[in-house]
Amino acid sequence: MGSGDSYDDYPEYRDEFGSVGPLPVTDGQRKPPEEGFFTGPEIGARFPDVRLSRSEGWMLDLHADRGDAQAAVVFFRSAVW
């Protein structure tokens, strides 16, 4: 991309979901997973037991500390490292 260009000028940067990334969709880092690639537990499945270290210095036990409350766990990763 040149200076002053926008991603609209480069449709190869937009995937089928409308997400735009810094690399063309055909680049190895942006290819969708192959058929049968495990992407994680199904929606609604019990999350594995996990303990996380908090920045305050104490440990968080996901299941024990939330009691009966539901939780949403979100992992965010940039498109390119």
N, C-alpha and C positions, 0 to 999 in steps of 0.2 A: 504494500500500500504506500502510496506517496503522500506527501504533505498536503493536507486539505481534502484528502479522499475520505469517504465515509464507507461503512460496511455495506450500505445499500448498493454501492458501486461494485461490490464483490459478492455475488450471491453464493459463491462456493464456501463462504465463511458462515453461512446460516444453515443449520441442520433442519431435519424434518419437523422438529418441535418448535422451531422459531428461535432457538438459542443461537447467539452469535459468539464466536470465539476468535482468538488471535491467529489461528491456523486454519487452512482449508479443511473441510470435513474429511477429505481423502487422506490427510496427513495421518501417519501411524498413531499419533497421540490422541487423535479425535475420532478414530474409527469406533463404531458401535461394537459391543461385545459379540463374539461369535455365538451361534446357536448353542444352547445348553450351558452357557457360562453362568456360574453361580453368582448372583448379585446380592445375596443376603437373605435374611428370613422373610417370609411372606408377611404382608400387612396383617396385623392382629396377632401374630405369633408371639409367644412369650420371649422376651429379650433374655439373652444368657445372663447368668449371675456375673456381676461385674462390680469391682470396687475401684473408684477413681480418686486420685490425689487432688485435693482442692488447693487453690492458690493460698488459702488461709492456713494451710498446714494440716487440716484434718482430712480423714478419708470419708468418702461418700459411698455408701452401699446402696446401689440403685433400688433394689427390691425392699430391703429392710427400712430404709429412710423414708420412702414414700408411702408406706403402709398400704391401704387399699386404694389410694388415689391412682388414677391413670397417669401415664407419662408419655410424652412424645420425645423421641431421641432423634436428633438431627445431626448428621455428619456433613460438613461442608468442606469441599476440596476445590481448589482453583482448577480451571481447565488445563493450565499448563504450569508445570513446576519449574 
